[in-house]
Amino acid sequence: MLPAISSADARLQAVMQRLQAGEPITLATLGGSITTGYAAQPPRERGWAALLAKSFGPKVKLVNAGVSGTDSAAGVQRLQSQVLDAQPDLVIVEFGVNDQWLDPAVRGSSYEAILRRLLTAKKPPAVVVLGLTQQGNQARDAVDIQLKLAAHYGLTALDFGRWMQARVEAGEDRWAALYDEPVHPNGMGHQRIALALAETLRAAARSQVAPTAALPEPLYGHAHEFTRLLTGDTLKPYQQHGFTRGGEVHPEWTGQQPGWVSIADDAEARFLVYGSEVAVFHAESEHYRNLEARVDDGAWVLLRGQVPERKGYLGWHYAVIGRDLEPTAHLLQVRVKRDEWAGSGRPASLLAVMSAGIYPPALRPSDFVREEPTARPGLIPANAALLRWVGRVGPAPLPPAKLMAWSGSELRARFTGRELSLEFSSTHWGTSHFTVEVDGRVHALAVPGNSRAVWRLREPLGEGTHELRLVKRTEASMAEAAFHGLRLAEGGQLLDPPPARPLKLAFYGDSITAGACNGDVAEDQYEDLYPHDGTRAYGAVTAERLGADYLGIAVSGIGITATWDTLLMPQVWNRYAPRLDAPAAPPDPRAPDVVLLNLGQNDHGFPASKGQAIAADFGARYLAFVRQLRARYPQASIVLLAGGMTAWKEQPAIPRALNQAVATLRTEGDAKVWTYTFQAFAYAHPRIDVHAQMADELTRFLKDEVLK
């Protein structure tokens, strides 16, 4: 009754030959409650996995990685620790039933990622796909995807629903004999699954071996091959109130630690997360209440913990909070939902945060198509009168192009038409990363150094008027790019630009202000600058919250008296780029309302790395630089900042210099100068969670003290 098998993959046949020769093998099974043996008595001894292992004799060691209530999205998160670390020879992958309840936009990618990670492991096992359905061979959406993937990768698969249905139609079996309820097979059902699998594996051993082929391209993308699991000690909010450690843990998930639980109506927690997809793994029960969550400023998503059908037992759910995100760092906010259960004292809990789409640079997706520049007419030049420029943007070597060096440099425009292309060149070695925001949707663009190209937005836009923001993210010392202009669809027109923002802030600083490393997943690194995003540094975030234009002049490693490179801030602060051959910029056409200075970290850090003290004249030179700022911006409010990292805590000369500068200037009659020391800080470069806290502090301070 088995489907015909015309060929088997070489790994599976080799494993079966070893088994027939009496050699020991390790069999791993990965799936949900059916894989655990649920409804067989006792489950771990009479479930299909145990029965299959026993049928092949004592040389088979079984690693049963079935976890009730989990689907392939949670399965790929536990694949390494529960399956691959055991170095199995053969892996049978289930999830047909639970993936039917998994978000349809996820199930193909997550299941495929399990297969790909198994097939690309250091010691790749043989892999068999087990397609299970509920009673009656329904529903099949998830199983059909899994069988399609098995065929794509040349893997042996058992379509148990069709195998069983054929027996039923031949009068040899009854679905009702195998199920006491619609979802889980009973003891006899487990026996049938084990029998069908044993026959499938033995048939594969006898069949012709298909030639081993290179791993094909994925059908559903790479996102779930690159995941991150936050649970236990790693699930640590950067801000929270009302939550405590605790809540139910999954009894079958080995090594799992408690998450966070609350009975408070106003409980809220915020987490630093990464990836293009962010999900919360949480429990469901008739006794729980609901949560809701969002990523960054996205829509709130219900986390349904209160499920009346879960009577007397817990369910578990992978709830997607953000999808199709930019594959970088994000902020996740979770709170107790205020609904009819307010004041009930019922608990709400989350157990883990699961992310996918943390791509390596070579696989990072792009919304743009690279094309060669053309001399055909239609290029709207960078100096067009209807383009609004924000920040310090200067002349490029090939006029009328504009040099975009400093992070935060911004172009704003409005246009019609369904197409958009941007033309850049660069004679700098570094890759410039940009945010291209069209109608509020963010597209990341990487412009390589030493190149010239046109970057066309891949997907056509809708009809009507569109608004464009082009913002440089990469700091100026790492990459520069010249913007030559943009092209629109035939008949598209440039319209009057968005109005100027009513407020302007100018920031001068070092790597903290530049946003260096603020999206790095682990240690600080400078090999891939994509996650280093100046638009998500505290200064740019503060400007956004205040509805202000942003000018950011920031260089990693720089100081007033010391530097990790060759230049000091007083040498480059007024230039179009942080190099001595860059021209000085004339006074801003529109002066900033507030100028903020955050330097001192490197004045302390660089000499300290050599066992030396901060320069004895740091205070005097700091004051001299503040005087230079005042001369350029005579009407602006000036705020002298300290913090974000730890120099101001370690070196008292830094806060002393700030306080003395303010005292001196106020004595001279300058009343528009303040100091502010951040409470939020990090020992390494701050990530976007710390930057968000710094922006919270600074926004409050500016509103309360400077802008009142």
HUVENZI-V355460 format. One line per field, one symbol per residue. psi: psi as a letter, one per 40 degrees, with the letter a starting at -180 (. if undefined). Layout:
psi=???
This chain:
psi=eiihhdiiidddddddddddeeiiihhhhhaadddeeheihidedeiddddddddeieehhhhhfhhieiaddddddedddecddefidhhhhaedddedeihdedddddddddddddeeidghiihhhhhiiihefiieddddddddddddefihihgddddddddddeeeihddeeheiddhiadddddddddddddddddddeihhiihiihiiideiedeegihhhibdeghieiiieiihaiiiheegheiiibiiiehdeiiihihiiiehhihhiiiieeiiiiiiihbfaihhhhgdghddgheiiiihhhhdhifihgaiihhhhihhhaeeheeeiihiidihhiifgiiddehiieihhiiiieiiehhideidehhihaghaiidgifihhgdhiehhhhiiiiieihihhiiheidihhhihhhhfehhhhhhhiifihihhhhdhiiiiahihhhhhhdhidediiihhdaiiiiheiihihiiiiieihhhhhaadddefheeeidbihiedhedehhdeeiddddddddefiihhhghhheiadeiiebeiidededeieigidehiihiihdhiidhhhhgidddddddddeefiiihdfdddddddddddddddgdeiihhhihadaeddddhedddddddddddddddeehefhiihhidhiidahiiddddddddddddddddddde.
